[in-house]
Amino acid sequence: MENSVLIIRHVVHEPAGTLEDALKRAGIYYHYLDLFDHLPERLDFERLSGMVVMGGPMNVDQIDKYPFLAAEVPWIQEVLARHLPLLGICLGSQLLAKACGAKVYPNRLKEIGWYPLELTTAGIADPLFRDGDPRPTVFQWHGDTFELPRGAVHLAQSPQCRHQAFRVGQNAYGLQFHLEMTAEMIDDWLAKPENCEELDRLHYIDPHLIRGRTPAELPALQAWASIVFDRFAEWCRKQTTA
């Protein structure tokens, strides 16, 4: 069997979205590990060409309620030790930060919907991010944030949340924002009963405004995502053929 990219999913409604399209364009096999359904005793790291750790509503320290969170940290550390391409999105970025010894804690406010982002000088020149808009608008859905891991490169920030993206080593990335979104995913998230309950408690967030902005904001997000994800997929492809 050919090596493949492992996509770790914590809840069924948070798939890899447009990242799947990039992996398909690169001719890369990928498969999901749905931790809400099954927690394996071990991973076959020898068969991996990369790893993607998706988002979820849980906090990285809710191990009693979500035992798989305890398993993910050493998995991420092993991937880092093997220098495999790794992408952590939202919760995945927080787990990457934790795996690198950094603190994860509540942000001063929750970011849900469309928010401006600013790439740092390092982010503008970064191999994954370069050639994109240095001030993109991205989709967010998070309440936690993290300290920057020691030795990590700070790539993006926003007024509401300073640490929006970082790189560890050459090809391991944490993205606090959701670059993978499709229109269908946004509609699905906004319609989930548990998400509706959360939004009802946050009076400063209007789901109608989020829906209204999506047709204008999504094309630019997906254009940047195509650049970023195609490059990540190429790194994974090189691992497959090495």
Long-range contacts (C-beta under 8 A, 24 or more apart in sequence): 1-47, 2-29, 2-240, 3-29, 3-47, 3-48, 3-49, 3-239, 3-240, 4-28, 4-29, 4-30, 4-31, 4-47, 4-48, 4-49, 4-240, 5-29, 5-30, 5-31, 5-48, 5-49, 5-50, 5-51, 5-52, 5-236, 6-30, 6-31, 6-33, 6-43, 6-48, 6-50, 6-51, 6-52, 7-31, 7-32, 7-33, 7-51, 7-52, 7-54, 8-32, 8-33, 8-35, 8-51, 8-52, 8-53, 8-54, 8-72, 8-75, 8-92, 9-33, 9-34, 9-35, 9-36, 9-54, 10-35, 10-36, 10-54, 10-55, 10-56, 10-58, 10-66, 10-68, 10-91, 11-36, 11-56, 11-57, 12-36, 13-185, 13-188, 13-189, 13-192, 14-54, 14-55, 14-56, 15-54, 15-180, 15-185, 16-52, 16-54, 16-180, 17-178, 17-180, 17-181, 17-182, 17-185, 18-179, 18-180, 18-181, 18-182, 18-222, 18-225, 18-226, 18-229, 19-52, 19-87, 19-179, 19-180, 19-225, 19-229, 19-232, 19-233, 21-226, 21-229, 22-225, 22-226, 22-229, 22-230, 22-232, 22-233, 23-229, 23-233, 23-236, 25-230, 25-233, 26-230, 26-233, 26-234, 26-236, 26-237, 27-237, 28-233, 28-236, 28-237, 28-240, 29-240, 35-66, 35-68, 35-72, 36-68, 39-67, 39-68, 39-71, 43-75, 43-78, 45-78, 45-79, 45-82, 45-84, 48-79, 48-84, 48-239, 49-84, 49-85, 49-236, 49-237, 49-239, 49-240, 50-84, 50-85, 50-86, 50-87, 50-232, 50-235, 50-236, 50-239, 51-75, 51-76, 51-79, 51-84, 51-85, 51-86, 51-87, 52-86, 52-87, 52-88, 52-89, 52-92, 53-86, 53-87, 53-88, 53-89, 53-91, 53-92, 53-95, 53-96, 54-89, 54-90, 54-91, 54-92, 55-89, 55-90, 55-91, 55-92, 55-141, 55-142, 55-178, 56-90, 56-91, 57-194, 58-91, 59-104, 59-144, 60-91, 60-94, 60-95, 60-98, 60-104, 60-144, 61-104, 69-95, 72-99, 73-98, 73-99, 74-99, 79-172, 80-168, 80-169, 80-172, 83-169, 83-170, 83-171, 84-171, 84-239, 85-171, 85-172, 85-232, 85-235, 85-236, 85-239, 86-171, 86-172, 86-173, 87-172, 87-173, 87-175, 87-232, 88-172, 88-173, 88-174, 88-175, 89-175, 89-178, 89-179, 89-180, 90-141, 90-142, 90-175, 90-176, 90-177, 90-178, 91-142, 92-174, 92-175, 93-146, 93-165, 93-166, 93-173, 93-174, 93-175, 93-176, 94-144, 94-145, 94-146, 94-174, 94-176, 96-149, 96-168, 96-172, 96-174, 97-146, 97-147, 97-148, 97-149, 97-166, 97-174, 98-146, 100-149, 100-150, 100-152, 100-168, 101-149, 101-150, 102-146, 102-147, 102-148, 102-149, 102-150, 102-152, 103-146, 103-147, 104-144, 104-145, 104-146, 104-147, 105-144, 105-145, 105-146, 105-147, 106-143, 106-144, 106-145, 107-142, 107-143, 107-144, 107-145, 107-160, 107-161, 108-160, 109-160, 109-204, 110-142, 110-143, 110-202, 110-205, 111-140, 111-141, 111-142, 111-158, 111-160, 111-161, 112-140, 112-141, 112-142, 112-198, 112-199, 112-202, 112-205, 112-210, 113-139, 113-140, 113-141, 113-205, 113-207, 113-209, 113-210, 113-213, 114-138, 114-139, 114-140, 114-210, 114-213, 114-214, 114-217, 115-140, 115-158, 115-160, 115-177, 116-158, 116-159, 117-156, 117-157, 117-158, 117-164, 117-177, 118-156, 118-157, 118-158, 119-155, 119-156, 120-154, 120-155, 120-156, 120-157, 122-153, 122-154, 122-155, 123-154, 123-155, 123-156, 123-165, 126-153, 126-155, 126-167, 127-231, 128-167, 128-173, 128-228, 128-231, 128-232, 129-155, 129-156, 129-165, 129-228, 131-227, 132-224, 132-227, 132-228, 133-220, 133-224, 136-220, 136-221, 136-224, 137-217, 137-220, 137-221, 138-177, 138-178, 138-179, 138-221, 139-177, 139-178, 139-179, 139-181, 139-186, 139-217, 139-221, 140-176, 140-177, 140-178, 141-178, 141-189, 142-176, 145-176, 146-174, 146-176, 171-232, 171-235, 173-232, 179-221, 179-224, 179-225, 179-228, 179-229, 180-225, 180-229, 181-218, 181-221, 181-222, 181-225, 182-218, 182-222, 183-214, 183-215, 183-218, 186-210, 186-211, 186-214, 186-218, 187-211
